[in-house]
Amino acid sequence: MRFLHLSDLHLGKRVYGFSMLEEQRDALAQIERIAGEREVDAVVVAGDVYDKGVPPTEAVELLDRFWTRLLAMGVQVLAISGNHDSPERLSFAQDILAASGLHVAGVQGGQVRRVRLSDAWGPVDFYLLPFVRPARVAALYPQVQIANADDAVRALLRGAQREAGVRSVLIAHQLVLAPGEEVERCDSETVQIGGTDGVFVDAFDGFDYVALGHLHRAQRVGRDTVRYAGSPLKYSFSEARGNKSVTLVELDAEGVRTQLLPLTPLRDLRDLRGPLRAILEAADGPSEDYVRAVLTDEGPVYDAVGQLRRVYPNVMTIEFERNAPVQAQAALHTADVRGRTPMELFEDFYRRQTGKPLDDGAYQAVQAAVEGAQEEEA
């Protein structure tokens, strides 16, 4: 059995107001090519298919074309809802679609949905476990004490119809933890407050492979056969230095093998840091990449956005990084400004912003401006 494991498509997502649909369309086309070249039996999508519960029309159309082309290739599709998805919308017509090879589990019921596929070595059971909300599972299992996601997942898996001797794959969308390990997280992930969303990896013992979604960096958890595929695109600048991929999984008589297959973004997400002049001089010609520029210039910068966009037209955001001692200073209070001259106030302001006093030339220029303003006001 050979399948692609992917997750966290977040179709319809916008980053700093920029639509990612064009990049998502290109990434899905790469995945289609990989599915054909590797002759996979199935494609697994481990949640967060959409970025919002009510996705834009273009995102729905993009997913429809993606799944339709996979099915036309004879590839089975197995997908679950994540915490960003609307379970009910994703589950629409799921029983009818299953006859065509599209298996979707959106709404969490009391029974974990099972889909059986077969290869030369016999059957492989895929268990589809949508994003687990403890309160919903507690309502389904009133006789079981369920205080958190770990309790809820274990309760659901105890009720799964698992057959001895049959290879099994679990598809889940949770924060999974392993004792003594730290998972790698990104700024673009939703973090639940209170520590009730973690599931310990031993809850998945007995499965040959666990296809996880929720974290945006590809990584293993506890063992090589419990893996996050990661998102196919970078959705935050905390991911800027990483690379994206899909995971190829092969199950046969000898066991499980995984391989990360790289994806090349249509436009990369890049984090640039330094003085404006140095950033511009380091550019290797104009680039369509998405950019965050963190400027470390000590003095004022004229039209930073305009200058950067001549080289990087897709600048998403600009930040200014000042010296730490300057940032740490307290703001002025009303009592601090009484009885002080405009020049004294400006000198104090300049020192707070730059960490340095005004030099003679700057002092004379500011003093001339202040005197001119006073004369005009008079």
C-alpha positions in Angstrom: 0.0 0.0 0.0 1.5 3.3 -1.1 -0.1 6.6 -0.1 0.6 10.3 0.3 0.1 11.9 3.7 -0.7 15.6 3.7 -2.5 18.0 6.0 -3.3 21.6 6.9 -4.0 22.7 3.3 -5.8 25.8 4.8 -7.4 26.5 1.4 -8.6 30.1 1.2 -6.0 31.4 3.7 -4.8 35.0 3.6 -1.4 36.0 5.1 -1.1 39.7 6.0 -4.1 40.3 3.7 -2.4 38.4 0.7 -4.5 35.6 -0.8 -2.7 32.3 -0.9 -5.0 30.7 -3.5 -2.6 30.9 -6.4 0.2 29.4 -4.3 -2.2 26.7 -3.1 -3.3 25.9 -6.6 0.3 25.4 -7.6 1.1 23.2 -4.6 -1.9 21.0 -5.2 -0.8 20.6 -8.9 2.6 19.4 -7.6 0.9 16.9 -5.3 -1.2 15.6 -8.2 2.0 15.1 -10.3 3.7 13.3 -7.4 0.6 11.0 -6.9 0.8 10.0 -10.6 4.6 9.6 -10.7 4.7 7.5 -7.5 1.5 5.5 -8.5 0.0 5.9 -5.1 -3.1 4.0 -4.0 -4.5 6.8 -1.9 -4.0 10.4 -0.7 -4.7 11.1 3.0 -5.6 14.7 4.2 -5.3 14.9 7.9 -7.5 17.9 8.6 -7.7 21.7 8.2 -8.7 21.3 4.6 -10.0 24.8 4.7 -8.8 27.8 6.6 -12.2 28.8 7.8 -15.5 27.1 8.6 -17.2 29.1 5.8 -14.5 29.1 3.1 -14.6 31.4 0.0 -16.1 30.0 -3.2 -12.7 29.9 -4.9 -11.3 27.6 -2.2 -14.3 25.2 -2.5 -13.8 25.1 -6.3 -10.1 24.5 -5.9 -10.6 21.5 -3.6 -13.3 20.1 -5.9 -10.9 20.2 -8.8 -8.1 18.6 -6.8 -10.2 15.7 -5.5 -11.9 15.2 -8.9 -8.5 14.8 -10.6 -7.2 12.4 -8.0 -10.3 10.2 -8.3 -10.0 10.3 -12.1 -6.5 8.9 -11.7 -7.9 6.0 -9.7 -6.6 7.3 -6.4 -8.7 6.9 -3.2 -9.0 10.1 -1.1 -9.4 9.9 2.7 -9.9 13.1 4.6 -10.9 14.3 8.0 -12.0 17.7 9.4 -9.5 19.8 11.5 -10.1 22.5 14.1 -10.4 25.1 11.3 -13.0 23.2 9.3 -16.8 23.1 9.6 -17.4 19.4 10.2 -21.0 19.5 8.9 -20.0 21.3 5.6 -17.1 18.9 5.0 -19.3 15.9 5.6 -21.9 16.9 3.0 -22.9 13.8 0.8 -20.1 11.7 2.4 -21.9 8.4 1.9 -22.7 9.1 -1.8 -19.1 10.3 -2.4 -17.6 7.2 -0.8 -18.9 5.1 -3.7 -16.6 7.1 -5.9 -13.5 6.7 -3.7 -13.8 9.9 -1.7 -14.0 9.1 2.0 -14.6 12.1 4.3 -15.2 12.1 8.1 -16.2 15.5 9.2 -18.6 15.1 12.1 -17.4 13.1 15.1 -19.9 10.4 15.9 -19.6 7.7 18.6 -18.0 5.3 16.2 -14.6 5.9 14.4 -15.2 5.6 10.7 -13.2 2.7 9.0 -12.3 2.4 5.3 -10.8 -0.8 4.1 -8.5 -0.8 1.1 -6.4 -3.8 -0.2 -3.1 -4.5 -1.8 -1.0 -7.5 -2.7 -0.5 -8.4 1.0 -4.1 -8.1 2.0 -6.4 -5.5 3.6 -5.4 -2.2 5.1 -7.8 -0.5 7.4 -7.8 3.3 7.6 -9.5 4.8 10.7 -10.7 8.4 10.2 -10.7 10.4 13.4 -11.8 14.1 12.9 -10.5 16.8 15.3 -11.7 15.7 18.7 -13.5 18.1 21.0 -13.7 16.6 24.5 -17.1 18.2 25.3 -18.7 16.5 22.3 -17.2 13.1 23.1 -18.3 13.4 26.7 -21.8 13.8 25.5 -21.4 10.7 23.4 -19.9 8.7 26.3 -21.7 9.9 29.4 -20.5 6.9 31.4 -16.8 7.7 30.8 -15.0 10.5 32.6 -13.6 12.8 29.9 -11.7 15.8 31.1 -9.4 16.5 28.1 -8.5 15.5 24.6 -6.4 12.6 25.7 -9.4 11.1 27.5 -11.6 11.7 24.5 -9.3 10.1 21.9 -8.7 7.0 24.1 -12.5 6.6 24.6 -13.1 6.8 20.8 -10.3 4.4 19.9 -11.4 1.8 22.5 -14.7 1.7 20.6 -13.0 1.4 17.1 -13.6 -1.9 15.4 -10.0 -3.1 15.0 -9.4 -6.5 13.5 -6.4 -8.5 14.7 -3.8 -9.2 12.0 -5.0 -6.5 9.7 -2.6 -3.6 9.0 -4.1 -0.3 10.2 -3.6 3.4 9.6 -5.0 6.1 11.8 -5.8 9.6 10.5 -6.0 12.3 13.2 -5.8 16.0 13.8 -4.5 16.6 17.3 -1.6 18.0 19.3 0.3 14.8 20.0 3.0 14.7 22.7 5.7 12.2 23.6 7.4 12.2 27.0 10.8 13.9 26.9 10.3 15.5 23.4 9.3 19.0 22.3 7.2 19.3 19.2 8.0 22.1 16.8 5.2 24.6 16.5 4.6 27.7 14.3 3.0 31.0 14.8 0.2 30.1 12.3 -1.2 27.3 14.4 -4.1 27.7 16.7 -3.1 27.0 20.3 -5.7 26.0 22.9 -5.3 27.6 26.3 -5.3 25.5 29.4 -3.2 22.5 28.3 -6.3 20.3 27.7 -5.7 19.7 24.0 -2.6 17.4 24.2 -2.8 13.6 23.4 0.0 11.3 24.5 1.5 9.2 21.7 0.9 5.9 23.5 -2.9 6.4 22.8 -2.0 5.3 19.2 -0.2 2.1 20.1 -1.1 -0.8 17.8 -1.5 1.3 14.6 1.1 0.6 11.9 1.1 4.3 10.9 -0.5 7.4 12.3 -1.1 10.2 9.8 -1.3 13.5 11.9 -2.4 17.0 11.1 -2.5 20.2 13.2 1.2 21.2 13.4 2.7 22.9 10.3 6.2 21.5 10.5 6.8 17.9 9.2 8.1 15.9 12.1 7.9 12.6 14.0 6.4 12.2 17.4 7.7 9.5 19.7 8.4 7.0 16.9 9.0 7.1 13.1 5.5 5.8 12.3 3.7 8.6 14.1 4.2 11.7 11.9 3.0 15.2 11.1 3.0 15.9 7.4 3.1 19.6 7.9 1.4 22.2 5.8 2.2 22.3 2.0 3.0 26.0 2.2 4.5 28.5 4.7 1.8 30.3 6.4 3.8 32.4 8.9 7.3 33.9 9.0 8.2 31.5 11.8 8.4 28.9 9.0 10.5 31.0 6.7 13.7 29.0 7.1 12.1 25.6 6.7 11.1 23.6 3.6 7.8 22.0 2.8 7.0 18.5 1.6 4.5 15.7 1.5 5.1 12.4 3.1 5.1 9.2 1.0 4.2 6.1 3.1 4.7 2.5 2.0 3.2 -0.4 3.9 4.1 -3.9 2.8 5.0 -7.3 4.3 8.3 -5.9 5.6 6.8 -3.0 7.6 6.4 0.8 7.0 8.7 3.2 5.2 8.4 6.9 4.9 10.0 9.5 2.6 9.6 13.3 2.5 9.0 14.5 -1.0 9.8 18.3 -1.4 7.4 20.9 -2.6 8.6 24.0 -4.3 6.6 27.2 -3.6 5.4 29.4 -6.4 6.5 32.3 -4.2 8.6 31.7 -1.1 8.0 33.4 2.3 11.2 35.2 3.3 12.3 37.0 6.4 14.8 39.8 5.7 16.7 41.6 8.5 19.2 44.4 8.5 19.6 48.0 7.4 17.5 49.0 4.4 20.5 49.7 2.2 22.1 46.3 3.0 18.8 44.5 2.2 18.5 46.2 -1.1 22.1 45.7 -2.1 21.9 42.0 -1.2 18.9 41.4 -3.5 19.7 39.3 -6.6 17.4 41.3 -8.8 13.6 41.8 -8.4 11.8 38.9 -6.6 8.1 38.0 -6.4 8.6 36.3 -3.0 6.6 37.3 0.0 8.7 39.3 2.4 8.8 40.5 6.0 11.5 43.2 6.4 12.9 43.9 9.9 14.8 47.1 9.5 17.6 47.8 12.0 18.5 51.3 10.8 19.4 53.6 13.7 18.1 56.7 12.1 14.9 57.6 10.2 14.2 55.8 6.9 12.6 57.6 4.0 9.8 55.7 2.2 10.9 52.2 3.3 7.9 50.5 1.8 8.4 52.2 -1.5 12.1 51.5 -1.7 11.6 47.8 -0.8 8.7 47.3 -3.3 10.9 48.3 -6.2 12.8 45.0 -5.5 10.2 43.0 -3.5 6.7 44.0 -4.8 5.1 41.5 -2.4 6.4 43.0 0.8 3.8 41.8 3.4 5.0 43.8 6.4 7.8 46.0 7.7 9.0 46.2 11.2 11.6 48.4 12.9 14.0 46.9 15.4 15.4 49.4 17.8 18.1 48.9 20.5 16.8 46.9 23.4 17.7 49.6 26.0 15.6 52.1 24.1 12.6 49.8 23.8 12.8 49.0 27.5 12.5 52.7 28.6 9.2 53.8 30.1 6.9 56.1 28.2 6.7 59.8 29.2 4.0 60.8 31.7 2.3 64.2 31.9 4.5 65.2 34.9 7.6 64.6 32.8 6.8 67.3 30.2 5.7 70.2 32.4 8.1 73.1 32.4 10.3 71.7 29.6 11.2 73.4 26.3 10.3 71.8 23.0 14.0 71.2 22.3 14.4 69.4 25.6 11.4 67.2 24.9 12.6 66.4 21.4 16.1 65.5 22.7 14.5 63.2 25.2 12.3 61.6 22.5 15.2 61.2 20.2 17.3 59.5 22.9 14.4 57.1 23.7 14.0 56.1 20.0 17.7 55.8 19.0 19.6 55.3 22.3 21.9 58.2 21.3 21.9 62.0 21.9 21.4 64.4 19.1 24.7 65.4 17.4 25.5 69.0 16.8 24.3 69.1 13.2 21.0 67.4 14.1 20.5 69.7 17.1 20.9 72.8 15.0 18.5 71.5 12.3 15.8 70.7 14.9 16.4 73.9 16.7 15.9 75.9 13.5 12.7 73.9 12.8 11.3 74.6 16.3 12.1 78.3 16.1 10.5 78.5 12.6 7.4 76.8 13.9 7.2 79.2 16.9 7.6 82.2 14.7 4.9 81.0 12.4 2.6 80.3 15.3 3.3 83.8 16.7 
